[in-house]
Each structure stands twice: as C-alpha cells, then as structure tokens.
C-alpha cells in the first residue's frame, strides 16, 4: 500500500457510501446496491484483488482500498492513518479483523518473512555460536540452544514492546 491513500482528499461521505453499497461485517463483503458503470453491476460483490493482495474498489473514477471504504461505512469517518488486518490476511475485510493502526503498529503485525528459516519471527540461527539468536528491531534479546526457548523469548519481548500488535509468526 502506498504511503498516501487515495482517499486522503476524497469528499465521499458515509451517507453516499451507504446509498451505493451494502456491507456485511460477518463476511467482510461490500456489495454494490446500484450499477455504477458497465463493469460494476448492481448486487454483485464490489472490487477485485489488487497486486498487493488487498481488495480495491473503483468508484467515481478513483480506486479505493475496500478496508478503508468499510471504515468510513461503519464509523462515519476516514481512518486517521492505516487499517491493520489483525490476522494478516489482506483480503479479509470482516469488521472483527480490522483496526486502526499507526504505520509502526501495522508493521509490528507483519507476517513472518519468506526467507526466515527458523519459522519464528525475530529468531535466526547463528552458525558460529551454534545457537538461536533473538532480536527485536536492532535490540539483542539473547542466544538460545533451543528454538522453542528462543521463540518464547521473542513472544515475551514483543508483547512487552508492541502490545496488541505483536505477532509470533
């Protein structure tokens, strides 16, 4: 997602959004109530999965991220900063999975990197010492003989530092 969302200067209101869409908080689906273009039929699911894995919705010749539209739809205002998908699934727009977040908080809830061989966030194998090293950002937590002990040390440190935005893997 770009640093500057497309809705920053939007004059779209909650009232207009509710005329154009229905939202089901249990499924996270936005459904168009009216046909807004030849490609956007009424009573069909709105949006498509964009290259970043988020649902994008075209409206008034602009592209909006569905989770930001949903925030406006439900709360009557645009989010102040970012919206975090709690479970890490970018297309899961159920209301229980969305929360306002700062960039920092959203980054702390990131999923495990694909190049992580330990299978645990913040833990890596150090061949020279033949131990598992735990770090949060640039802060060294410690070395551990067992990967499970390292994982627990990361979990405790992450919960202390990041609170509700900490993620194990």
N, C-alpha and C positions, 0 to 999 in steps of 0.2 A: 504494500500500500504506500502511496506517495506521502510525503510529509504534509502536503496541503490537500485535504479532501476537497472534492468537487462541490460540496455543499456549503463551503465557507461563505460565499456571497449569495447563496440561494434565498429567494423570497418565498419558497414553498412553505406552506403552513400545515399544521396538523389537520385543520378543517378540510383543506383541499386534498390532502393525502387520504383522508377517510372517505372522501367522495369518490376517489379514484381506485382505492384498494380495500380489500379485506385482509386482515392479518389473524392467523391462528397461532396463539402463543404456545400451544401444545406441540405443534408440528414445526413451527418457525416459517411457515409458508405465507408469502404475500400472493394474493390472487387479485387480478385486475377486475374491477366492477364494470368498467366500460372499455370499449375498444379505443385505444389512444393512437394507433397507427395501423397500417395494413399488416404489420408483423406482430401486433400486440392485441390479440383477440380478447374479448370480454370473457370472464370466468375461467381464464387459464392462468396457470402459475406464472408469475412475473419473474423475469430475469433469466440470466444464464451464468454459468460458472466461468469466471474470467481466468486469465493466465496465472494469477496468484492464488487461485483456489477459492476466492470469495464470490458471492452471488452479486452480480451487477444488474441494475435495472435502468433501462432507458426511459427518460421522461422529459418532455419539453426540450428535446434535442440535447440533453445532457445525460451523462452516465452517473448514477449514484450507487454507492455500496448499499446493499439491501439492509445490512445490520444498522446502518446509520439512519435510513428511512424508518426502520422499525422503531428505533429510539425516539424519533420525532413523533411517530404514530402513537406510541404508548405514553410518552412522557410530556409531549407538547412542546418540546424544545430540542434543538440540535445538541448532541453531546459536546461538552466543553473541550474535550481533547480526543481521545481514542476510545474505541469499544474493544474490550477483550472478550474473546471466545474462551470461556473458562476451561472447557475440555480440549481446547487446541484444534478443534475441527472448524475450519474457516467457513464452511458452508452450513454449519449447524446454527440456525438463527432462532432457536427456541428462546423465549424470553428468560427462562431459568439459566440459560447458558451465556447470557450477555451481561456485561457490567462495564461501567465507565472506568477508564484507567488512564493514567499518565503514560507517556512513552516508556518511561523507566519500568513501571509496573507491568505493562504489557510485555516488555522484553523479558522480564523475570519469569513470566509464564510461558516462555517459548518451549517448544518441544525439544527432545534430545536430538543433537546434531547427527547427521547421517554418517559422519566419519568417526563417531565415538565408538571405540572398540570395547570399552568396559561395559556398555549397556546401562550406565548410570551417569546422570548429569553431574558434571563437576569432578569426575573421577577419571584418572588416566594411569596407565601402567608406566612405571619408570624402570627401564631395564637395568640401568647402572646400579640402582639400590635394590632392585628386585622387590619393589613394594608398590602399592597403590597410593597415588598422591591425590589429595583432595584440595581443591581451590574454589573460592567463590570470587569471581572477578579476578583481581590480582592479589587477593588475600590468601595466603597459605594457611590451610587448616591443619594439615598433618599428613604423615605417611602411615600406611596400614598394611599388615600382612594379608588380611582377608578383605576381599572386595565387598562383602556384606557389611563389615565394620566401617569401611570407607563410605559406603552408601548411607549408612545411618548417621555418620558424622556430617555428611553433606546435608542430609534431611534436617537435622537439628539446627545447623548453622543457617540454612536457607530459610527455615521457618522463623528463626530469630531475626534475620535481616530483612526478609521480604514479606513476612506475614502471609496473608491470604493469596498473594501472587506467587508463592513458591511452588515449584513443580519438581517432582522427583525425576521423571523421565520424559 
